[in-house]
Structures are given as structure tokens and as C-alpha cells.
Amino acid sequence: MLTTDGLRAHLLAARLAGVVGTTREESLRSYRLFAARDPRLLIGLDPERVWGERDLIALMADRCGVPADPGRTSGHDVIDPDRTLAALDACARRLAAVARRGAPVLLGTGHPHRLLGFYAVLADGLSAAGCVVLTPAQGRCVDITTRFGLRTHRLDYVRGVGLVTGATAQRSGGEPGAHTHSPLPVRIALDAAAEAGGPLPELVIGDHGWVCGAGQLGFEAVGPADVNDPAPFVGEAEGAVSVAVPLDDGVRSDDYLPLARYVLNRACLSQ
């Protein structure tokens, strides 16, 4: 079982934190687009206040540990591993709270190639604790605007984790689904749950549009976010997102599994 010090060492060795793969240029471009309220960067969030580029740099320096100097425009960005650990501990407290009540939860990812296993471990732990892992709107079509135009996807669940796949593609083998930042999948899932009159999630765990889309609709939402995705951290600052965990979301999928086991251990849940 990883200790806090052990996980900190893992974060640095896997480049989940410390000097990460995300470049400063990528981050600054994202902050400019978010400041202009580009929907591709808002990913379901409707900010209450005006966020300029310098405001976002200051926020991300505070929440993630990126350089606070606006003049730093090149090189790789940095995540403070202690901020990552603190956010993981905060997530563990949210999971422990819903587990004590056996409350329903919803998990989903726009990064299935990297993060599916991470969420699946959390889903297993929550299910073992008596939580209902919801899978609303399974098989429902979702029309998502991509750089190639409007594309129809299908909302699917793998090991209790929501994701989207190509509507005409047959998911098989190692193909876990499509990458998307869209909030439409979680909106459709939550609408379907409400229409069915069944339980609604007391906690949504996800990334990108899943965490921002759910938080914007008033659901408690937690999840990881990279430093070039300011929306979850803005949502956290404004109270729409409960916890945004700063980490690089583009490393090997196996490198996220120790984080999931750490969260379950801190939440006193079985693995």
C-alpha cells in the first residue's frame, strides 16, 4: 500500500506531477481561449465572473503550482505534487461521505484511453461499499461537435464508467472509447436518470465535460484535470466543482492506478 511519501515519489517518477508533459505554450493558449469563453475550453462551465488570462495564470499557480510569471511562455509546465496529494485527500473525503450513506454515484471520462482504469477501480470500491453505480442512458446517441464537424457517438458504460464510442463502431478488444471534452454525455445521462424517476447521483466523479457539466447543473462533482484545462479549477474557485485534482492526464494508463488505490485507502474503502 502506497504511503503519502510513496505516492508523492510515484507522481514525480511518472511525471503526473513535477515537470509534466504539458507545455507552457499549450497552457497559455488554453487560458486565452477560456478568457474568450470559447466553448471548447468552458467544457460545460458557465463562469460567474470574467476571467482574464492573467487571472487564470494566478488561479492555476495557486491551485496547481504552475509558474505565476506571465512572462514565462515556453518550456514544460509544472504541477506541485503536494497540491495533487491534498486534492486526492479531499476526493477521498467525498468518497467516504457517500460510501457511509450508500449513496448513488456516477462516473464518466472523456479520457478513456488513459483514465478508464482509474475510474473503474473507484467504481469497484464504491460498489463494494454499498453505493449504486449508476449507468443512465446507456446506448443513447450523442451528437458531439468535433474538429471534423458534427459526429454521432453512443453513450456507453465500461466497468461502471461512462464514456462515448462511435455510434457505428463495435467496441472490442482494447478499444475503450473516444476522447472528448464535451459536457453532453453527462447532461444526457443526468436527464435520463431524472426522466426515469430513479435515483440521481449524490457524487459525480469524472474529468473534462463530465465534472464541469455535472457541477454546473448543481451536482457535487470531483475529478482530475491537467494544467491546460482551467475550467475545473475555475469551477472549483467559484463553487461549481467540489474538487479538481491537478495532474497530467496524458501519461500511461497504469500510472493512474496507484492514485485510485490511494484514494480508496484514504477513504477506508475496500479495493
PyMOL commands that set and color helices and strands:
alter all, ss='L'
color gray80, all
select helices_A, chain A and resi 4-13+24-35+39-42+53-64+81-101+112-128+184-195+208-216+231-238+253-266
alter helices_A, ss='H'
color red, helices_A
select strands_A, chain A and resi 18-23+76-79+105-108+141-146+149-158+161-166+203-206+221-225+243-246
alter strands_A, ss='S'
color yellow, strands_A
deselect
rebuild
show_as cartoon
